């Protein structure tokens, strides 16, 4: 188990329930039960659920090789239903991909779609440009300053791993975080509080993250996943 909030049985049930939803929605699409103008929306919903399952499996403690295989399957389907306004999902997918070591070409495909939609955001810029080895334009504004303003300041001012540690312990988990307080609700929709973007940033900056290893919210083993790999997606 990686998650310390819920137990394995909880995640087993969560994943089983979500997989059943995927089967039902997929069958409806394949059997022609969905109206033509709704197919894209349902495929987007299926992809969202698949991403949640992948993250829930990470929380449960599944082998990261399996997480990588799921990502490889989910990624092209994500591009097919890509929504530039779905900020949280886009950041998650970019960050997880960077941690897994996907190809630069794959990350660029996402960035090009964001540029086409004219979605400028400093965090997008930093993740992509740092990954492909290009200069980051720090004058670009954040779309969500309240959530990521302190993180941007830490990086620009080169506060290093201690700045990241303070951010994770004091600033990351708050009411602006997707899925906030879900672990206390009765609908059993909790599946994560991981700061995948911080993991990606630490990897991109090449920081020694030893002091973050046992911190809540930090995906340590994902950050260190097969660092010698060139990428699982070409």
Secondary structure, 3 states (H helix, E strand, C coil): CCCCCCCHHHHHHHHHHHHHHHHHHHHHHHCCCCCHHHHHHHHHHHHHHHHHHHHHHHHHCCCHHHHHHHHHHHHHHHHHCCCCCCHHHHHHHHHHHHHHCCCHHHHHHHHHHHHHCCCCCHHHHHHHHHHHCCCCCCCCCCCCHHHHHHHHHHHHCCCHHHHHHHHHHHCCCCCCCCCCCHHHCCCCCCCCCCCHHHHHHHHHHCCCCHHHCCCCCCCHHHHCCCCCCCCCCC
